[in-house]
């Protein structure tokens, strides 16, 4: 086969190089080729974004959750093996670093579902990190605060270009009016306490977010330790979450504009008895709020 000079130039096929000798002509040709490459291929600036996009499946977080979250027998509550998770704190910190490295410009280019999943996973993962900062000398997350400064107001991580607290993520970003407006987030953000809704053993992901929220509501309202109907006294006792965030649950999401409407929709979970379910749907009950258990959700 006859090779053109250009072909030999690109493939280094010239006589001198073939015998281990770099001729003057060959050196000149290499110099020309290098100059052409520098012109054709632009330099990559130091501030360029990574080639690979953000992992919206939050795979490292799911891996940790599956290893260290323990589900109850009925699947309605969970605990965290903080003692074993401590041993993988490096993996947790690597995931947290990946969250912290996301710039606002990238976040703003995501879908709403991707943004919300990102914020909820960040809240839950940074909450776990906060617990591990003092564990095992900790019986409640509230011990990480003080009389004047709650742990949720503590600024200890960076997210979307700013130093943040957990309160900023929940109330300033997730609950910001007109952004997501989904009250079901209250069964997704977890405060590391027994009274909280369960921490799932998987990350929240955009493609499954609606189903995960609905599943979280079902599991939470099925848990008799926090939500139950006493037919003998006609009393419906529910979590304090519904008292604290009543306004969120009454904003009309999915056609629900009152707590009565919410509990009517889930009457089949609040009681297994037909007559009691009918009473709940009709609003024939006295509504009370149970005590909130702030003990650490530690699965020892």
Secondary structure, DSSP 8 states (H G I E B T S, - for coil): ----HHHHHHHT--HHHHTT---HHHHHHHHHHHHHHHHHS----TT---SS---TT-HHHHHHHHHHEEE-TTSS-EEE-HHHHGGGHHHHHHHHHHHHT--HHHHHTS-HHHHHHHHHHHHHHHHHHHHHTTTTS-SBGGGGS-SSS-GGG---EEETTEEE-HHIIIIIIIS-TTT---GGGGGTS--SBTTS----SS---GGGHHHHHHHHHHHHHH-TTTSEEETTTTEEEE-THHHHTHHHHTS-GGG--SHHHHHHHTHHHH-SSHHHHHHHHHT-SEEEE-----BB-B--
